Amino acid sequence: MVGMAEPGNMKLSSSQQQGLVFGGAFLVAGIVLSTMVFPFWHLIREDVFEDVVILSNDNGTCYVETIDSVPKIIDNCEMSAGDDVTIKFGKDLAWATIVTP
């Protein structure tokens, strides 16, 4: 019978062994990068709430200045320039939403 392998007597060729080593090294490198270099929790940003004043409203897009010095953009905004609002935004992100009390 051609092509039948006996249990416990399976041999890998040199190229198969090299492929297995390369695949294992690639897997280990992926695990190291995902846990040490780029942890998942860096994708989850802290929510920040802040009381701000609307600087301008440009056809439904409001602009505010926050304490982190990153100007925030609020889409679908119905407020006028000078209105006091509370906003919620992700730390160091440029967009925000108005929070209703």
DSSP file (Angstrom, degrees, kcal/mol; ACC not computed):
  #  RESIDUE AA STRUCTURE BP1 BP2  ACC     N-H-->O    O-->H-N    N-H-->O    O-->H-N    TCO  KAPPA ALPHA  PHI   PSI    X-CA   Y-CA   Z-CA
    1    1 A M    >         0   0    0      0, 0.0     3,-0.6     0, 0.0     2,-0.4   0.000 360.0 360.0 360.0 123.9    0.0    0.0    0.0
    2    2 A V  T 3   +     0   0    0      1,-0.2     3,-0.1     3,-0.0     0, 0.0  -0.705 360.0  13.4 -89.7 135.8    1.5    3.3   -1.1
    3    3 A G  T 3  S+     0   0    0     -2,-0.4     2,-0.4     1,-0.3    -1,-0.2   0.427  85.7 133.0  86.1  -0.3    1.1    6.3    1.1
    4    4 A M    <   -     0   0    0     -3,-0.6     2,-0.4     1,-0.0    -1,-0.3  -0.723  42.4-152.8 -87.0 130.6   -0.1    4.5    4.3
    5    5 A A        -     0   0    0     -2,-0.4     5,-0.1    -3,-0.1     3,-0.0  -0.830  12.5-128.7-102.5 140.5    1.7    5.6    7.5
    6    6 A E    >   -     0   0    0     -2,-0.4     3,-2.1     3,-0.3     2,-0.0  -0.679  36.0 -98.2 -84.8 139.5    2.1    3.3   10.4
    7    7 A P  T 3  S+     0   0    0      0, 0.0    -1,-0.1     0, 0.0     0, 0.0  -0.339 108.2  11.1 -58.3 132.0    1.0    4.7   13.7
    8    8 A G  T 3  S+     0   0    0      1,-0.0    -2,-0.0    -2,-0.0    -3,-0.0   0.451 111.4  85.6  81.3   1.0    4.0    5.9   15.7
    9    9 A N    <   +     0   0    0     -3,-2.1     2,-0.5     2,-0.1    -3,-0.3  -0.229  53.3 138.4-127.0  43.8    6.3    5.7   12.8
   10   10 A M        -     0   0    0     -5,-0.1     2,-0.4     2,-0.0    -5,-0.0  -0.797  31.7-165.6 -96.1 128.9    5.7    9.1   11.1
   11   11 A K        -     0   0    0     -2,-0.5     2,-0.4     0, 0.0    -2,-0.1  -0.908   9.1-144.6-114.4 139.7    8.8   10.9    9.7
   12   12 A L        -     0   0    0     -2,-0.4     2,-0.0     1,-0.0    -2,-0.0  -0.836  19.5-124.4-101.4 140.1    8.9   14.6    8.7
   13   13 A S     >  -     0   0    0     -2,-0.4     4,-2.2     1,-0.1     5,-0.2  -0.265  31.4-101.9 -72.8 169.4   11.1   15.6    5.8
   14   14 A S  H  > S+     0   0    0      1,-0.2     4,-2.3     2,-0.2     5,-0.2   0.897 123.1  49.3 -61.1 -42.5   13.7   18.4    6.3
   15   15 A S  H  > S+     0   0    0      1,-0.2     4,-2.2     2,-0.2    -1,-0.2   0.855 110.2  51.5 -68.6 -33.7   11.5   21.0    4.6
   16   16 A Q  H  > S+     0   0    0      2,-0.2     4,-2.3     1,-0.2    -1,-0.2   0.892 110.0  49.6 -67.7 -38.9    8.5   20.0    6.8
   17   17 A Q  H  X S+     0   0    0     -4,-2.2     4,-2.4     2,-0.2    -2,-0.2   0.915 111.5  48.2 -64.7 -43.0   10.6   20.3    9.9
   18   18 A Q  H  X S+     0   0    0     -4,-2.3     4,-2.7     2,-0.2    -2,-0.2   0.901 111.4  50.5 -64.9 -40.3   11.8   23.8    8.8
   19   19 A G  H  X S+     0   0    0     -4,-2.2     4,-2.6     2,-0.2    -1,-0.2   0.893 110.4  49.9 -63.0 -40.5    8.2   24.8    8.1
   20   20 A L  H  X S+     0   0    0     -4,-2.3     4,-2.3     2,-0.2    -2,-0.2   0.909 112.2  47.0 -65.2 -42.5    7.2   23.6   11.5
   21   21 A V  H  X S+     0   0    0     -4,-2.4     4,-2.6     2,-0.2    -2,-0.2   0.923 113.6  48.5 -64.4 -44.6   10.0   25.5   13.2
   22   22 A F  H  X S+     0   0    0     -4,-2.7     4,-2.5     1,-0.2    -2,-0.2   0.924 112.1  48.8 -62.4 -44.6    9.2   28.7   11.2
   23   23 A G  H  X S+     0   0    0     -4,-2.6     4,-2.2     2,-0.2    -1,-0.2   0.902 112.2  48.5 -61.9 -42.0    5.5   28.4   12.0
   24   24 A G  H  X S+     0   0    0     -4,-2.3     4,-2.5     2,-0.2    -2,-0.2   0.910 112.1  48.5 -64.0 -42.9    6.2   27.9   15.7
   25   25 A A  H  X S+     0   0    0     -4,-2.6     4,-2.5     2,-0.2    -2,-0.2   0.893 111.2  50.8 -64.7 -39.3    8.6   30.9   15.8
   26   26 A F  H  X S+     0   0    0     -4,-2.5     4,-2.1     2,-0.2    -2,-0.2   0.904 111.2  48.7 -63.6 -42.0    6.0   33.0   14.0
   27   27 A L  H  X S+     0   0    0     -4,-2.2     4,-2.1     2,-0.2    -2,-0.2   0.921 111.9  47.8 -64.3 -45.4    3.4   32.0   16.5
   28   28 A V  H  X S+     0   0    0     -4,-2.5     4,-2.5     1,-0.2    -2,-0.2   0.912 111.5  50.7 -63.5 -42.2    5.6   32.8   19.5
   29   29 A A  H  X S+     0   0    0     -4,-2.5     4,-2.6     1,-0.2    -1,-0.2   0.896 109.7  51.3 -62.6 -39.8    6.6   36.2   18.0
   30   30 A G  H  X S+     0   0    0     -4,-2.1     4,-2.2     2,-0.2    -1,-0.2   0.897 110.6  47.8 -63.7 -40.8    2.9   37.0   17.5
   31   31 A I  H  X S+     0   0    0     -4,-2.1     4,-1.6     2,-0.2     5,-0.3   0.922 112.6  48.6 -66.5 -43.7    2.1   36.2   21.1
   32   32 A V  H  X>S+     0   0    0     -4,-2.5     4,-2.7     1,-0.2     5,-1.0   0.932 113.6  46.9 -62.3 -45.9    5.0   38.3   22.4
   33   33 A L  I  <>S+     0   0    0     -4,-2.6     5,-2.5     1,-0.2     4,-0.3   0.896 112.6  49.3 -63.6 -39.8    4.0   41.2   20.3
   34   34 A S  I  <5S+     0   0    0     -4,-2.2     6,-0.3    -5,-0.2    -1,-0.2   0.781 121.6  32.3 -73.8 -24.7    0.4   41.0   21.2
   35   35 A T  I  <5S+     0   0    0     -4,-1.6    -2,-0.2    -3,-0.2    -1,-0.2   0.797 131.2  23.8-101.5 -33.3    1.0   40.8   25.0
   36   36 A M  I  <5S+     0   0    0     -4,-2.7    -3,-0.2    -5,-0.3    -2,-0.1   0.856 127.9  33.4-102.4 -42.9    4.2   42.9   25.6
   37   37 A V  I   <S+     0   0    0     -5,-1.0    -3,-0.2    -4,-0.3    -4,-0.1   0.907 132.4  19.2 -85.3 -43.6    4.6   45.4   22.8
   38   38 A F  S   <S-     0   0    0     -5,-2.5    -1,-0.2    -6,-0.2    -2,-0.1  -0.669  78.2-163.9-130.8  77.3    0.9   46.2   22.0
   39   39 A P    >   -     0   0    0      0, 0.0     3,-1.6     0, 0.0     4,-0.3  -0.282  26.1-123.3 -63.2 147.6   -1.4   45.2   24.9
   40   40 A F  G >  S+     0   0    0     -6,-0.3     3,-2.3     1,-0.3     4,-0.4   0.828 105.5  68.6 -59.7 -35.2   -5.1   45.0   24.1
   41   41 A W  G 3  S+     0   0    0      1,-0.3     3,-0.5     2,-0.2    -1,-0.3   0.620  83.4  72.8 -68.8  -9.3   -6.0   47.5   26.8
   42   42 A H  G <  S+     0   0    0     -3,-1.6    -1,-0.3     1,-0.2    -2,-0.2   0.721  92.0  58.3 -71.2 -19.1   -4.3   50.3   24.8
   43   43 A L  S <  S+     0   0    0     -3,-2.3     2,-0.7    -4,-0.3    -1,-0.2   0.713  93.7  74.6 -79.6 -20.3   -7.3   50.1   22.4
   44   44 A I  S    S-     0   0    0     -3,-0.5     2,-0.3    -4,-0.4    -1,-0.1  -0.837  74.8-158.0 -97.2 114.2   -9.7   50.8   25.2
   45   45 A R        -     0   0    0     -2,-0.7     2,-0.3     1,-0.1    -2,-0.1  -0.643  20.4-108.9 -95.7 149.8   -9.6   54.5   26.1
   46   46 A E        -     0   0    0     -2,-0.3    45,-2.1     1,-0.1     2,-0.4  -0.556  33.1-123.3 -73.0 133.8  -10.7   56.0   29.4
   47   47 A D  E     -A   90   0A   0     -2,-0.3     2,-0.4    43,-0.2    43,-0.2  -0.653  26.8-162.5 -79.7 134.1  -13.9   58.1   29.1
   48   48 A V  E     -A   89   0A   0     41,-2.9    41,-2.2    -2,-0.4     2,-0.4  -0.960   5.3-158.6-119.6 134.4  -13.4   61.7   30.3
   49   49 A F  E     +A   88   0A   0     -2,-0.4     2,-0.3    39,-0.2    39,-0.2  -0.934  20.1 168.5-111.3 135.9  -16.3   64.0   31.2
   50   50 A E  E     -A   87   0A   0     37,-2.0    37,-2.8    -2,-0.4     2,-0.6  -0.997  35.6-127.0-150.2 141.8  -15.8   67.7   31.1
   51   51 A D  E     +A   86   0A   0     -2,-0.3     2,-0.3    35,-0.2    35,-0.2  -0.798  45.4 164.2 -86.6 124.3  -17.8   70.9   31.3
   52   52 A V  E     -A   85   0A   0     33,-3.0    33,-2.6    -2,-0.6     2,-0.4  -0.817  37.3-117.4-135.8 172.1  -17.0   73.1   28.3
   53   53 A V  E     -A   84   0A   0     12,-0.3    12,-0.5    -2,-0.3     2,-0.4  -0.959  33.7-115.6-114.4 131.9  -18.2   76.1   26.3
   54   54 A I  E     -C   64   0B   0     29,-2.6    28,-3.1    -2,-0.4    10,-0.2  -0.521  26.0-168.5 -65.9 122.5  -19.2   75.7   22.7
   55   55 A L  E     -     0   0B   0      8,-2.7     2,-0.3    -2,-0.4    -1,-0.2   0.893  64.5 -15.9 -81.0 -42.4  -16.7   77.8   20.7
   56   56 A S  E     -C   63   0B   0      7,-1.1     7,-2.0    24,-0.1     2,-0.5  -0.991  49.7-141.4-158.6 158.8  -18.6   77.6   17.4
   57   57 A N  E     -C   62   0B   0     -2,-0.3     2,-0.8     5,-0.2     5,-0.2  -0.969  15.8-172.1-126.8 114.4  -21.3   75.7   15.5
   58   58 A D  E >  S-C   61   0B   0      3,-2.8     3,-0.7    -2,-0.5    -2,-0.0  -0.793  72.6 -46.5-110.9  88.2  -20.5   75.1   11.8
   59   59 A N  T 3  S-     0   0    0     -2,-0.8    17,-0.1     1,-0.2    -1,-0.1   0.904 124.7 -32.4  54.3  48.2  -23.7   73.7   10.3
   60   60 A G  T 3  S+     0   0    0      1,-0.2    17,-3.1    19,-0.2     2,-0.6   0.450 117.5 106.0  92.2   0.7  -24.3   71.1   13.0
   61   61 A T  E <   -C   58   0B   0     -3,-0.7    -3,-2.8    15,-0.2     2,-0.2  -0.951  53.7-162.1-114.2 113.1  -20.6   70.5   13.9
   62   62 A C  E     -CD  57  74B   0     12,-2.7    12,-2.7    -2,-0.6     2,-0.4  -0.630   3.9-152.3 -95.6 153.2  -19.6   72.1   17.2
   63   63 A Y  E     +CD  56  73B   0     -7,-2.0    -8,-2.7    -2,-0.2    -7,-1.1  -0.983  16.7 173.8-125.3 135.3  -16.0   72.8   18.3
   64   64 A V  E     -CD  54  72B   0      8,-1.9     8,-2.5    -2,-0.4     2,-0.4  -0.943  26.4-130.7-136.2 158.3  -14.8   72.9   21.9
   65   65 A E        -     0   0    0    -12,-0.5   -12,-0.3    -2,-0.3     2,-0.2  -0.931  28.1-165.9-109.3 134.3  -11.5   73.3   23.7
   66   66 A T    >   -     0   0    0     -2,-0.4     3,-1.7     4,-0.3   -14,-0.0  -0.666  36.3-100.5-117.7 172.4  -10.8   70.8   26.5
   67   67 A I  T 3  S+     0   0    0      1,-0.3    -1,-0.0    -2,-0.2    -2,-0.0   0.726 117.4  62.9 -65.8 -22.8   -8.2   70.6   29.3
   68   68 A D  T 3  S-     0   0    0      2,-0.2    -1,-0.3     1,-0.1    -3,-0.0   0.388 109.1-121.9 -85.1   6.6   -6.1   68.1   27.4
   69   69 A S  S <  S+     0   0    0     -3,-1.7    -2,-0.1     1,-0.2    -1,-0.1   0.643  74.5 124.6  64.3  17.9   -5.5   70.8   24.7
   70   70 A V        -     0   0    0     23,-0.1    -4,-0.3     0, 0.0    -1,-0.2  -0.933  64.6-127.4-105.3 112.1   -7.0   68.5   21.9
   71   71 A P        -     0   0    0      0, 0.0     2,-0.4     0, 0.0    -6,-0.2  -0.320  26.2-141.0 -58.7 137.1   -9.8   70.4   20.2
   72   72 A K  E     -D   64   0B   0     -8,-2.5    -8,-1.9    23,-0.0     2,-0.5  -0.805   7.0-149.6-106.8 144.0  -12.9   68.3   20.1
   73   73 A I  E     -De  63  95B   0     21,-2.3    23,-2.4    -2,-0.4     2,-0.6  -0.936   7.6-164.3-110.6 131.2  -15.4   68.0   17.3
   74   74 A I  E     -D   62   0B   0    -12,-2.7   -12,-2.7    -2,-0.5     3,-0.5  -0.958  10.5-153.0-118.9 112.7  -19.1   67.3   18.2
   75   75 A D  S    S+     0   0    0     -2,-0.6   -14,-0.2    21,-0.5   -15,-0.1  -0.452  75.0  21.2 -81.5 157.6  -21.2   66.0   15.3
   76   76 A N  S    S+     0   0    0    -16,-0.3     2,-0.4     1,-0.2    -1,-0.2   0.882  85.4 168.9  53.5  44.7  -25.0   66.6   15.1
   77   77 A C        -     0   0    0    -17,-3.1    -1,-0.2    -3,-0.5   -17,-0.1  -0.739  27.0-178.6 -93.7 131.5  -24.7   69.5   17.5
   78   78 A E        +     0   0    0     -2,-0.4    -1,-0.1     2,-0.1     2,-0.1   0.293  50.2 108.1-108.8   7.4  -27.7   71.8   18.0
   79   79 A M        -     0   0    0    -23,-0.1     2,-0.3   -19,-0.1   -19,-0.2  -0.374  62.9-127.2 -82.7 163.3  -26.1   74.1   20.6
   80   80 A S    >   -     0   0    0     -2,-0.1     3,-2.0     1,-0.1   -26,-0.3  -0.708  37.6 -80.5-106.7 160.9  -25.0   77.7   19.9
   81   81 A A  T 3  S+     0   0    0     -2,-0.3   -26,-0.2     1,-0.2     3,-0.1  -0.376 118.5  28.3 -58.8 133.9  -21.6   79.3   20.4
   82   82 A G  T 3  S+     0   0    0    -28,-3.1    -1,-0.2     1,-0.3     2,-0.2   0.239  86.3 134.4  96.8 -11.7  -21.2   80.3   24.1
   83   83 A D    <   -     0   0    0     -3,-2.0   -29,-2.6   -29,-0.1     2,-0.5  -0.476  54.3-129.5 -71.7 140.6  -23.5   77.5   25.4
   84   84 A D  E     +A   53   0A   0    -31,-0.2     2,-0.3    -2,-0.2   -31,-0.2  -0.797  39.3 162.5 -89.4 128.4  -22.2   75.6   28.5
   85   85 A V  E     -A   52   0A   0    -33,-2.6   -33,-3.0    -2,-0.5     2,-0.5  -0.937  38.1-123.5-140.3 162.1  -22.4   71.8   28.0
   86   86 A T  E     -AB  51  99A   0     13,-0.5    13,-3.3    -2,-0.3     2,-0.3  -0.944  33.9-169.0-106.2 130.0  -21.0   68.6   29.5
   87   87 A I  E     -AB  50  98A   0    -37,-2.8   -37,-2.0    -2,-0.5     2,-0.4  -0.810  16.0-147.3-118.3 159.5  -19.2   66.4   27.0
   88   88 A K  E     +AB  49  97A   0      9,-2.7     9,-2.2    -2,-0.3     2,-0.3  -0.991  28.3 159.3-122.9 133.4  -17.8   62.8   27.1
   89   89 A F  E     -AB  48  96A   0    -41,-2.2   -41,-2.9    -2,-0.4     2,-0.3  -0.986  41.9-102.4-149.5 157.5  -14.7   61.9   25.1
   90   90 A G  E >   -A   47   0A   0      5,-0.5     3,-2.4    -2,-0.3   -43,-0.2  -0.609  57.0 -87.7 -78.8 141.6  -12.0   59.3   24.9
   91   91 A K  T 3  S+     0   0    0    -45,-2.1    -1,-0.1    -2,-0.3     3,-0.1  -0.255 110.1   0.1 -54.7 128.3   -8.7   60.4   26.3
   92   92 A D  T 3  S+     0   0    0      1,-0.2    -1,-0.3   -22,-0.1     2,-0.2   0.589 102.1 127.6  67.3  15.3   -6.6   62.1   23.6
   93   93 A L    <   -     0   0    0     -3,-2.4    -1,-0.2     2,-0.1   -23,-0.1  -0.670  59.2-136.6 -99.0 159.8   -9.2   61.6   21.0
   94   94 A A  S    S+     0   0    0     -2,-0.2   -21,-2.3   -22,-0.1     2,-0.3   0.415  77.5  69.6 -98.9   1.5  -10.6   64.5   18.8
   95   95 A W  B     +e   73   0B   0    -23,-0.3    -5,-0.5    -5,-0.1     2,-0.3  -0.897  55.3 174.4-122.1 154.3  -14.3   63.8   18.9
   96   96 A A  E     -B   89   0A   0    -23,-2.4   -21,-0.5    -2,-0.3     2,-0.3  -0.897  20.6-135.3-145.7 170.0  -16.8   64.0   21.7
   97   97 A T  E     -B   88   0A   0     -9,-2.2    -9,-2.7    -2,-0.3     2,-0.4  -0.969  27.7-112.2-130.6 150.1  -20.5   63.7   22.4
   98   98 A I  E     -B   87   0A   0     -2,-0.3     2,-0.5   -11,-0.2   -11,-0.3  -0.668  28.4-144.3 -81.8 132.6  -22.7   66.0   24.5
   99   99 A V  E     -B   86   0A   0    -13,-3.3   -13,-0.5    -2,-0.4    -1,-0.0  -0.853   7.4-144.0 -99.1 128.1  -24.0   64.3   27.7
  100  100 A T              0   0    0     -2,-0.5   -15,-0.0     1,-0.1   -13,-0.0  -0.782 360.0 360.0 -92.2 134.2  -27.5   65.2   28.8
  101  101 A P              0   0    0      0, 0.0    -1,-0.1     0, 0.0    -2,-0.0   0.496 360.0 360.0 -69.0 360.0  -27.9   65.5   32.6
